[in-house]
Amino acid sequence: MYGTPDTGGAGATGDDAPLDPRQAAMLLEQTSRQAQRQFEPSPPWLLAIRAVLVLAAFGAVWFSVRGQHPYNGPTAAAVVAVVAFGVLNAVATVAIGRRATARVRGRSRLSTVETIVLASIWVGVFVVMGALAAAGVSNGVVYGVFPATAPLIVAGLAWAVIMAGRANWRACGTALAVVAVGAVGAFAGPVGAWAVGGIGLCLTLLAVAGTIAWRQRHFVVTL
Amino acid sequence: MTTDAPAVPEPLDPLIHVPARLRILVTLAALPKGDALSFTRLQDIIGLTPGNLITHLRKLEDAGYLNTDKAGNGAASRTTVALTRSGRAALDAYTRALRALLDGL
Protein backbone atom coordinates (compact mmCIF):
# COMPACT_ATOMS: atom_id res chain seq x y z
CA MET A 1 0.00 0.00 0.00
CA TYR A 2 2.72 2.45 0.88
CA GLY A 3 4.97 1.83 -2.10
CA THR A 4 8.12 2.31 -0.07
CA PRO A 5 10.43 -0.44 1.09
CA ASP A 6 9.98 -1.56 4.66
CA THR A 7 13.40 -1.07 6.13
CA GLY A 8 12.84 -1.70 9.75
CA GLY A 9 10.51 -2.29 12.63
CA ALA A 10 8.78 0.40 14.60
CA GLY A 11 10.75 -0.37 17.65
CA ALA A 12 14.08 -0.10 15.91
CA THR A 13 14.65 3.44 17.12
CA GLY A 14 12.77 3.23 20.36
CA ASP A 15 9.66 4.85 18.88
CA ASP A 16 7.48 2.27 20.57
CA ALA A 17 8.72 3.20 24.02
CA PRO A 18 5.84 4.25 26.28
CA LEU A 19 5.67 7.87 27.34
CA ASP A 20 5.51 9.57 30.68
CA PRO A 21 2.27 11.66 30.68
CA ARG A 22 4.23 14.92 31.03
CA GLN A 23 6.48 13.96 28.12
CA ALA A 24 3.39 13.05 26.11
CA ALA A 25 1.84 16.45 26.84
CA MET A 26 5.00 18.24 25.80
CA LEU A 27 5.36 16.19 22.63
CA LEU A 28 1.72 16.74 21.75
CA GLU A 29 1.96 20.52 22.07
CA GLN A 30 5.31 20.73 20.31
CA THR A 31 4.15 18.63 17.38
CA SER A 32 0.88 20.49 17.11
CA ARG A 33 2.65 23.87 16.98
CA GLN A 34 5.17 22.62 14.43
CA ALA A 35 2.44 21.17 12.22
CA GLN A 36 0.30 24.29 12.39
CA ARG A 37 3.26 26.40 11.31
CA GLN A 38 4.05 23.96 8.49
CA PHE A 39 0.53 23.95 7.06
CA GLU A 40 -0.34 27.63 7.56
CA PRO A 41 -0.58 29.29 4.12
CA SER A 42 -0.75 32.79 5.66
CA PRO A 43 1.86 33.02 8.40
CA PRO A 44 1.46 36.01 10.73
CA TRP A 45 4.78 37.59 9.68
CA LEU A 46 3.69 37.59 6.04
CA LEU A 47 0.34 39.15 6.93
CA ALA A 48 2.07 41.85 8.99
CA ILE A 49 4.38 42.70 6.06
CA ARG A 50 1.35 42.80 3.76
CA ALA A 51 -0.42 45.14 6.20
CA VAL A 52 2.49 47.59 6.08
CA LEU A 53 2.81 47.33 2.30
CA VAL A 54 -0.88 47.87 1.61
CA LEU A 55 -0.91 50.89 3.88
CA ALA A 56 2.14 52.28 2.06
CA ALA A 57 0.67 51.59 -1.40
CA PHE A 58 -2.81 52.98 -0.75
CA GLY A 59 -1.23 55.77 1.31
CA ALA A 60 0.97 56.73 -1.65
CA VAL A 61 -2.13 57.03 -3.85
CA TRP A 62 -4.04 58.96 -1.20
CA PHE A 63 -1.04 61.29 -0.80
CA SER A 64 -0.96 61.93 -4.54
CA VAL A 65 -4.69 62.68 -4.86
CA ARG A 66 -5.44 64.58 -1.67
CA GLY A 67 -6.39 68.17 -2.31
CA GLN A 68 -7.16 67.62 -6.02
CA HIS A 69 -10.00 69.86 -7.19
CA PRO A 70 -11.27 68.58 -9.52
CA TYR A 71 -10.16 65.00 -8.99
CA ASN A 72 -7.77 63.85 -11.74
CA GLY A 73 -6.51 60.56 -10.33
CA PRO A 74 -3.27 59.26 -8.84
CA THR A 75 0.17 60.01 -10.25
CA ALA A 76 2.03 57.39 -12.26
CA ALA A 77 4.39 56.78 -9.32
CA ALA A 78 1.47 56.05 -6.99
CA VAL A 79 -0.08 53.67 -9.52
CA VAL A 80 3.28 51.90 -9.76
CA ALA A 81 3.29 51.54 -5.95
CA VAL A 82 -0.16 49.91 -5.98
CA VAL A 83 0.69 47.62 -8.89
CA ALA A 84 3.98 46.65 -7.22
CA PHE A 85 2.08 45.81 -4.04
CA GLY A 86 -0.41 43.74 -6.01
CA VAL A 87 2.33 41.79 -7.78
CA LEU A 88 4.40 41.26 -4.62
CA ASN A 89 1.32 40.17 -2.72
CA ALA A 90 0.32 37.71 -5.43
CA VAL A 91 3.83 36.24 -5.73
CA ALA A 92 4.28 35.89 -1.95
CA THR A 93 0.80 34.41 -1.51
CA VAL A 94 1.31 31.82 -4.24
CA ALA A 95 4.86 30.91 -3.18
CA ILE A 96 4.11 30.51 0.53
CA GLY A 97 0.72 28.92 -0.08
CA ARG A 98 2.36 26.35 -2.36
CA ARG A 99 5.01 25.57 0.22
CA ALA A 100 2.40 25.11 2.93
CA THR A 101 0.22 22.87 0.79
CA ALA A 102 3.06 21.03 -0.94
CA ARG A 103 2.27 17.32 -1.12
CA VAL A 104 -1.11 17.96 0.50
CA ARG A 105 -4.13 16.64 -1.37
CA GLY A 106 -7.62 17.88 -0.75
CA ARG A 107 -9.67 20.98 -0.37
CA SER A 108 -7.02 23.38 0.94
CA ARG A 109 -5.52 23.70 -2.56
CA LEU A 110 -7.30 25.96 -5.02
CA SER A 111 -8.70 24.04 -7.96
CA THR A 112 -7.87 25.13 -11.49
CA VAL A 113 -11.45 26.31 -11.98
CA GLU A 114 -11.32 28.43 -8.83
CA THR A 115 -8.00 29.96 -9.89
CA ILE A 116 -9.43 30.79 -13.32
CA VAL A 117 -12.56 32.30 -11.77
CA LEU A 118 -10.52 34.51 -9.42
CA ALA A 119 -8.15 35.63 -12.20
CA SER A 120 -11.13 36.38 -14.48
CA ILE A 121 -12.73 38.47 -11.74
CA TRP A 122 -9.57 40.56 -11.39
CA VAL A 123 -9.30 41.07 -15.14
CA GLY A 124 -13.05 41.76 -15.37
CA VAL A 125 -12.91 44.51 -12.74
CA PHE A 126 -10.28 46.40 -14.73
CA VAL A 127 -12.10 45.82 -18.02
CA VAL A 128 -15.17 47.45 -16.45
CA MET A 129 -12.94 50.33 -15.31
CA GLY A 130 -11.82 50.83 -18.90
CA ALA A 131 -15.41 50.68 -20.07
CA LEU A 132 -16.42 53.32 -17.51
CA ALA A 133 -13.62 55.60 -18.73
CA ALA A 134 -14.72 55.07 -22.34
CA ALA A 135 -18.31 55.88 -21.38
CA GLY A 136 -17.20 59.25 -20.03
CA VAL A 137 -17.82 58.56 -16.35
CA SER A 138 -16.12 61.12 -14.09
CA ASN A 139 -12.47 60.75 -13.08
CA GLY A 140 -13.56 60.58 -9.45
CA VAL A 141 -15.30 57.28 -10.14
CA VAL A 142 -13.01 55.79 -12.81
CA TYR A 143 -9.69 56.60 -11.12
CA GLY A 144 -10.89 56.97 -7.55
CA VAL A 145 -13.85 55.16 -6.03
CA PHE A 146 -13.94 52.27 -8.53
CA PRO A 147 -10.31 51.06 -8.45
CA ALA A 148 -10.05 51.63 -4.69
CA THR A 149 -13.16 49.66 -3.80
CA ALA A 150 -14.49 47.44 -6.61
CA PRO A 151 -11.60 44.92 -6.51
CA LEU A 152 -12.02 44.59 -2.75
CA ILE A 153 -15.77 44.05 -2.98
CA VAL A 154 -15.84 41.72 -5.97
CA ALA A 155 -12.73 39.65 -5.23
CA GLY A 156 -13.59 39.61 -1.52
CA LEU A 157 -17.06 38.24 -2.21
CA ALA A 158 -15.72 35.60 -4.58
CA TRP A 159 -13.12 34.51 -2.00
CA ALA A 160 -15.76 34.47 0.75
CA VAL A 161 -17.98 32.18 -1.35
CA ILE A 162 -15.08 29.81 -2.13
CA MET A 163 -14.00 29.67 1.52
CA ALA A 164 -17.57 29.21 2.77
CA GLY A 165 -17.86 26.25 0.38
CA ARG A 166 -14.88 24.69 2.19
CA ALA A 167 -16.22 25.61 5.63
CA ASN A 168 -13.05 27.68 6.15
CA TRP A 169 -14.78 30.28 8.31
CA ARG A 170 -11.65 32.17 9.27
CA ALA A 171 -10.78 32.89 5.63
CA CYS A 172 -14.44 33.56 4.85
CA GLY A 173 -14.60 36.12 7.69
CA THR A 174 -11.43 37.80 6.46
CA ALA A 175 -12.84 38.03 2.95
CA LEU A 176 -16.06 39.56 4.27
CA ALA A 177 -14.03 42.10 6.27
CA VAL A 178 -12.29 43.07 3.00
CA VAL A 179 -15.71 43.43 1.36
CA ALA A 180 -16.81 45.67 4.25
CA VAL A 181 -13.70 47.85 3.81
CA GLY A 182 -14.54 48.22 0.12
CA ALA A 183 -18.19 48.99 0.88
CA VAL A 184 -17.30 51.69 3.41
CA GLY A 185 -14.72 53.14 1.01
CA ALA A 186 -17.33 53.37 -1.73
CA PHE A 187 -19.12 56.05 0.30
CA ALA A 188 -15.95 57.96 1.22
CA GLY A 189 -15.48 59.78 -2.08
CA PRO A 190 -12.59 59.40 -4.55
CA VAL A 191 -9.90 60.63 -2.15
CA GLY A 192 -11.32 59.09 1.01
CA ALA A 193 -11.76 55.69 -0.70
CA TRP A 194 -7.97 55.27 -0.89
CA ALA A 195 -7.54 56.21 2.77
CA VAL A 196 -10.33 53.89 3.89
CA GLY A 197 -8.94 51.08 1.72
CA GLY A 198 -5.39 51.44 3.05
CA ILE A 199 -6.31 51.76 6.70
CA GLY A 200 -9.10 49.15 6.53
CA LEU A 201 -6.98 46.53 4.79
CA CYS A 202 -4.04 47.21 7.08
CA LEU A 203 -6.19 46.74 10.17
CA THR A 204 -7.86 43.64 8.72
CA LEU A 205 -4.51 42.03 7.92
CA LEU A 206 -3.08 42.90 11.34
CA ALA A 207 -6.18 41.47 13.02
CA VAL A 208 -5.87 38.24 11.05
CA ALA A 209 -2.13 38.04 11.78
CA GLY A 210 -2.86 38.50 15.49
CA THR A 211 -5.59 35.86 15.40
CA ILE A 212 -3.38 33.31 13.66
CA ALA A 213 -0.45 34.01 16.00
CA TRP A 214 -2.77 33.64 19.00
CA ARG A 215 -4.24 30.41 17.66
CA GLN A 216 -0.78 29.01 16.98
CA ARG A 217 0.14 29.77 20.57
CA HIS A 218 -3.09 28.65 22.27
CA PHE A 219 -5.09 26.47 19.90
CA VAL A 220 -2.64 23.69 19.42
CA VAL A 221 -4.08 20.31 20.36
CA THR A 222 -3.99 21.67 23.87
CA LEU A 223 -4.19 20.19 27.27
CA MET B 1 -25.11 8.86 52.98
CA THR B 2 -23.74 8.96 49.50
CA THR B 3 -20.23 7.96 48.69
CA ASP B 4 -18.96 9.91 45.73
CA ALA B 5 -16.19 7.79 44.32
CA PRO B 6 -13.43 9.86 42.72
CA ALA B 7 -13.80 10.03 38.95
CA VAL B 8 -11.62 7.44 37.31
CA PRO B 9 -9.69 9.02 34.48
CA GLU B 10 -10.11 7.51 31.04
CA PRO B 11 -7.20 5.23 30.22
CA LEU B 12 -4.72 6.53 27.65
CA ASP B 13 -5.18 4.80 24.31
CA PRO B 14 -2.07 2.57 24.15
CA LEU B 15 -2.07 2.77 20.37
CA ILE B 16 -1.63 6.54 20.50
CA HIS B 17 0.50 6.71 23.62
CA VAL B 18 3.72 6.13 21.70
CA PRO B 19 5.90 9.04 20.51
CA ALA B 20 5.88 8.28 16.79
CA ARG B 21 2.17 7.50 16.53
CA LEU B 22 1.23 10.48 18.68
CA ARG B 23 3.24 12.74 16.37
CA ILE B 24 1.67 11.19 13.27
CA LEU B 25 -1.87 11.73 14.53
CA VAL B 26 -1.22 15.26 15.79
CA THR B 27 0.43 16.24 12.51
CA LEU B 28 -2.46 14.89 10.45
CA ALA B 29 -4.95 16.57 12.80
CA ALA B 30 -3.40 19.95 11.94
CA LEU B 31 -4.53 19.56 8.32
CA PRO B 32 -7.92 20.96 7.37
CA LYS B 33 -10.64 18.30 7.47
CA GLY B 34 -10.74 16.32 4.25
CA ASP B 35 -7.08 16.94 3.35
CA ALA B 36 -4.50 14.20 3.01
CA LEU B 37 -0.73 14.38 3.34
CA SER B 38 1.75 12.59 1.15
CA PHE B 39 3.77 9.81 2.75
CA THR B 40 7.02 11.59 1.85
CA ARG B 41 6.06 14.90 3.46
CA LEU B 42 4.81 13.14 6.56
CA GLN B 43 8.12 11.34 6.70
CA ASP B 44 10.01 14.64 6.35
CA ILE B 45 8.00 16.17 9.20
CA ILE B 46 8.13 13.19 11.56
CA GLY B 47 11.70 12.25 10.71
CA LEU B 48 11.27 8.47 10.74
CA THR B 49 12.73 5.98 8.31
CA PRO B 50 10.24 4.78 5.70
CA GLY B 51 10.11 1.35 7.33
CA ASN B 52 9.36 2.72 10.77
CA LEU B 53 6.75 5.08 9.44
CA ILE B 54 5.04 2.32 7.46
CA THR B 55 4.87 0.12 10.53
CA HIS B 56 3.25 2.84 12.62
CA LEU B 57 0.87 3.80 9.82
CA ARG B 58 -0.26 0.21 9.44
CA LYS B 59 -1.08 -0.03 13.13
CA LEU B 60 -3.08 3.20 13.00
CA GLU B 61 -4.80 2.18 9.79
CA ASP B 62 -5.73 -1.21 11.23
CA ALA B 63 -7.38 0.61 14.13
CA GLY B 64 -9.33 2.75 11.69
CA TYR B 65 -7.60 5.96 12.79
CA LEU B 66 -6.34 6.85 9.35
CA ASN B 67 -6.84 6.14 5.69
CA THR B 68 -4.16 5.65 3.11
CA ASP B 69 -4.64 6.05 -0.57
CA LYS B 70 -2.27 5.17 -3.36
CA ALA B 71 -2.55 6.98 -6.68
CA GLY B 72 -0.64 5.97 -9.79
CA ASN B 73 1.61 3.03 -10.44
CA GLY B 74 5.27 2.17 -10.15
CA ALA B 75 7.86 4.87 -9.45
CA ALA B 76 5.33 7.64 -10.02
CA SER B 77 2.91 6.31 -7.43
CA ARG B 78 2.05 8.53 -4.52
CA THR B 79 0.66 7.44 -1.20
CA THR B 80 -1.34 9.89 0.85
CA VAL B 81 -2.43 9.58 4.44
CA ALA B 82 -5.44 11.20 6.11
CA LEU B 83 -6.95 11.15 9.55
CA THR B 84 -10.37 9.51 9.73
CA ARG B 85 -13.26 10.78 11.82
CA SER B 86 -12.64 8.05 14.37
CA GLY B 87 -8.92 8.93 14.38
CA ARG B 88 -9.77 12.53 15.22
CA ALA B 89 -12.19 11.37 17.91
CA ALA B 90 -9.55 9.01 19.34
CA LEU B 91 -7.01 11.85 19.48
CA ASP B 92 -9.58 14.09 21.22
CA ALA B 93 -10.30 11.32 23.75
CA TYR B 94 -6.57 10.79 24.27
CA THR B 95 -6.07 14.53 24.88
CA ARG B 96 -8.94 14.57 27.38
CA ALA B 97 -7.56 11.54 29.18
CA LEU B 98 -4.06 13.04 29.29
CA ARG B 99 -5.44 16.30 30.67
CA ALA B 100 -7.36 14.43 33.38
CA LEU B 101 -4.28 12.44 34.24
CA LEU B 102 -2.07 15.52 34.52
CA ASP B 103 -4.69 17.34 36.59
CA GLY B 104 -4.57 14.46 39.02
CA LEU B 105 -0.80 14.54 39.40
Interface residues (C-beta under 8 A of the other chain):
Chain A: M1 Y2 G3 T4 P5 D6 T7 G8 G9 A10 A12 T13 D15 D16 A17 P18 L19 P21 R22 A24 A25 L27 L28 T31 S32 Q34 A35 Q36 Q38 F39 A102 R103 V104 R105 G106 R107 S108 R166 A167 N168 V221 T222 L223
Chain B: L12 P14 H17 V18 P19 A20 L22 R23 V26 T27 A29 A30 L31 P32 K33 G34 D35 A36 L37 S38 F39 T40 R41 I45 L48 T49 P50 G51 N52 I54 T55 H56 L57 K59 T68 K70 S77 R78 T79 T80 A82 L91 T95 L98 R99 L101 L102 L105
